């Protein structure tokens, strides 16, 4: 059986050579805010083997290289990503995680034909769970 690699618990900016087996749960293109003719970035929410999620970004410079290779609900083995503190840039907070990942020129991606673990794309919550929360943030309404 193949190893699962790192989990999102182990993500920290001081760590290098991270390797993840993950599913792309949500994928979209984000156009440049200032110039609509500029190349967009690829934004993703990805899930690891423990069901934890993190934001992953493909910057504008790598858009053409990766846009046809990445698909939603597919498993990939991704290595050499950069861990970024979202306070360093004005980022939209898509999930409750202190870091986000971004591709670099050294990033490698391999599609996994036979997934190692199942995907859990939806995290449904009952009304009772929503009512029990002291404060419900917009990005927590439909997932944990």
C-alpha positions as CSV (number, residue, x, y, z in Angstrom):
1,X,0.0,0.0,0.0
2,X,1.3,3.5,-0.9
3,X,2.1,5.9,1.9
4,X,-0.3,8.8,2.5
5,X,2.5,11.4,2.8
6,X,2.0,14.4,5.1
7,X,-1.2,15.6,6.5
8,X,-2.3,19.2,7.0
9,X,-1.6,19.0,10.7
10,X,2.1,19.0,9.7
11,X,1.9,22.1,7.6
12,X,4.2,24.9,8.8
13,X,6.3,27.5,6.9
14,X,9.5,26.1,8.3
15,X,8.9,22.7,6.7
16,X,10.2,21.8,3.3
17,X,9.8,18.8,1.1
18,X,6.2,18.2,2.0
19,X,4.4,15.5,0.0
20,X,0.6,15.2,0.1
21,X,-2.0,12.7,-1.3
22,X,-5.1,14.9,-1.6
23,X,-8.4,15.4,-3.3
24,X,-9.4,18.6,-5.0
25,X,-12.8,19.3,-3.5
26,X,-13.4,22.7,-5.1
27,X,-11.5,24.4,-8.0
28,X,-12.0,27.8,-9.6
29,X,-10.2,30.5,-11.5
30,X,-9.8,33.9,-9.9
31,X,-9.3,36.8,-12.3
32,X,-7.0,39.7,-11.5
33,X,-8.9,42.4,-9.6
34,X,-7.2,45.3,-11.4
35,X,-7.0,44.0,-15.0
36,X,-9.5,41.6,-16.5
37,X,-7.0,40.8,-19.4
38,X,-4.4,39.6,-16.9
39,X,-3.9,35.8,-16.5
40,X,-6.0,34.4,-13.6
41,X,-4.9,32.3,-10.7
42,X,-6.2,28.8,-9.9
43,X,-7.7,28.5,-6.5
44,X,-8.5,25.2,-4.8
45,X,-9.8,23.7,-1.6
46,X,-8.1,20.4,-1.1
47,X,-8.7,17.5,1.4
48,X,-6.2,15.1,3.0
49,X,-6.6,11.6,4.3
50,X,-7.9,12.8,7.6
51,X,-10.7,14.9,6.0
52,X,-8.9,18.2,6.8
53,X,-9.0,21.0,4.3
54,X,-6.6,23.7,3.2
55,X,-6.6,26.4,0.5
56,X,-4.1,25.8,-2.4
57,X,-3.2,28.4,-5.0
58,X,-1.6,28.1,-8.5
59,X,-0.1,31.6,-9.2
60,X,-0.5,33.5,-12.5
61,X,2.9,32.5,-13.7
62,X,2.1,28.8,-13.6
63,X,-1.6,29.0,-14.8
64,X,-0.9,27.8,-18.3
65,X,1.2,24.9,-17.1
66,X,-1.5,23.4,-14.7
67,X,-4.9,24.6,-15.9
68,X,-5.7,21.5,-18.0
69,X,-4.2,18.9,-15.6
70,X,-6.2,19.7,-12.4
71,X,-9.8,18.4,-12.0
72,X,-12.3,18.5,-9.2
73,X,-12.9,15.3,-7.2
74,X,-9.7,13.7,-8.4
75,X,-6.8,12.5,-6.2
76,X,-3.3,13.8,-6.7
77,X,0.1,13.3,-5.2
78,X,1.6,16.8,-4.9
79,X,5.1,17.6,-3.7
80,X,7.2,20.7,-3.2
81,X,4.5,23.2,-2.4
82,X,5.2,26.4,-0.5
83,X,3.4,27.1,2.9
84,X,2.3,30.7,3.2
85,X,1.0,32.7,6.1
86,X,-2.2,34.4,4.9
87,X,-1.4,37.5,6.9
88,X,1.4,38.2,4.4
89,X,-1.1,38.8,1.7
90,X,-4.7,40.0,1.6
91,X,-6.4,36.6,1.0
92,X,-10.0,35.5,1.1
93,X,-10.4,33.1,3.9
94,X,-12.1,30.0,2.4
95,X,-11.4,27.6,5.3
96,X,-10.5,27.9,9.0
97,X,-6.8,27.0,8.6
98,X,-3.8,29.2,9.7
99,X,-1.9,28.6,6.5
100,X,-2.4,28.1,2.8
101,X,-0.4,26.3,0.1
102,X,0.9,27.7,-3.2
103,X,2.5,26.0,-6.2
104,X,6.1,26.9,-7.1
105,X,8.2,26.1,-10.2
106,X,9.5,23.0,-8.4
107,X,6.0,21.6,-7.6
108,X,5.2,18.2,-9.1
109,X,1.7,16.8,-9.5
110,X,0.9,13.1,-10.2
111,X,-2.7,12.0,-10.8
112,X,-3.5,8.9,-8.7
113,X,-5.5,6.4,-10.7
114,X,-6.5,4.2,-7.8
115,X,-7.2,6.4,-4.8
116,X,-5.7,5.4,-1.5
117,X,-8.6,6.8,0.7
118,X,-12.2,7.8,-0.1
119,X,-13.2,11.4,-0.6
120,X,-15.7,13.1,1.7
121,X,-16.7,16.3,-0.3
122,X,-19.6,17.3,1.9
123,X,-19.5,18.0,5.6
124,X,-23.2,18.2,6.5
125,X,-24.2,19.7,9.9
126,X,-27.5,19.3,11.7
127,X,-29.6,22.2,12.7
128,X,-28.9,21.3,16.3
129,X,-25.1,21.6,15.7
130,X,-25.6,25.0,14.1
131,X,-27.7,26.2,17.0
132,X,-25.2,24.9,19.6
133,X,-22.4,27.0,18.1
134,X,-21.8,30.2,20.0
135,X,-20.9,32.1,16.8
136,X,-21.4,30.7,13.3
137,X,-19.0,32.1,10.8
138,X,-20.1,32.1,7.1
139,X,-17.4,29.6,6.1
140,X,-18.4,27.2,8.9
141,X,-22.1,27.1,7.9
142,X,-21.6,24.3,5.4
143,X,-18.6,22.4,6.7
144,X,-16.2,21.9,9.6
